[in-house]
Amino acid sequence: MIRVLLVNDITLVSNLIAALLEGIDDIAAVGSVTTVEEALDRIRDGDVVLVSAHLPDEGALRLTRAVDQSAPGIKVLVLGLTE
């Protein structure tokens, strides 16, 4: 089972992604947080961190660097959405 931690400051987007992941075998959303700080507190909950590229204050970049330093086995996927 691949455990995915969702990091997005828009709860609706996280909820939609979690619902999509529910339908995929061997993948589970293990949590959803809205800030980099919350993500760092829960970083070891997931095998993969799916983070919004649009977090405030370069949050995706800060989180990616922090994961690389503190939990290098965890993968980070940055999701960017445009209109």
N, C-alpha and C positions, 0 to 999 in steps of 0.2 A: 504494500500500500504506500503510495506517494502522498505525503502529508503537505498541504499547501497552506501557508499563512498569507492572508490577503492584507495588503496595506494600501488604503485609499481614503482620502479625506471626504469622499462622497459615498455615504453609506449605501445609497441606492445601487451604485455601481458594484460595490462589494457584494451586496445581496444578489444581484443578477449573476455575477460570476460564480458565486457559491452555488446558486441554483443550477447553473450549467454544469459545474463540476460534479454535482450529485448524480448526474446521468452517465458518468464515465466510470467504468470499472477500474478498480485499483488506484483511484485518486479521490482524496477527501480534503475538503476545506476544514482545517482544524481551528480556525479562528479568523477574526477580522478586527483590525485596529485602524485608527485614523491618524496616528502620529508616528514619527520615527522613534520617539522615546518609548511608546507602547510596544512597538515592534521589537526594539532591542530587549525589552523585558521578557518577551515571549519568543525570542529568536530560535530557541532550541525546540520549540513545539513542532516546527515544520522541517521538511527536507528541502522545500522550495519556498522562496518568498516571492510573491507576485506583487510588485509595487508600482504605483502610479508614477509616471514620469512627471506629473504635474503637481506633486506635493509642494507646499510652500517652502521657501528658503533652501532650495536645492536639496530637498529631503531625500529624493531617490539616490542622488549621488552620495550623500552622507551615509545613508543606510547601506548602500553597496560597499562603501569603504569599510564601515564598521563590521559588516558580516565577513568581509574578506579577512579582516584582522582577527576577529574573535571567534569565528566559526567557519573556517575555510571550506569545510565539507558541504556546507549549505549553498545551494544554487540560488541566484537572484535573477528573476526575469523582470524587466522593466516594461510596463505596458503604457504606450502612448496613444491617446485617442485625439483625433482632430475632427472638426466639423466638416 
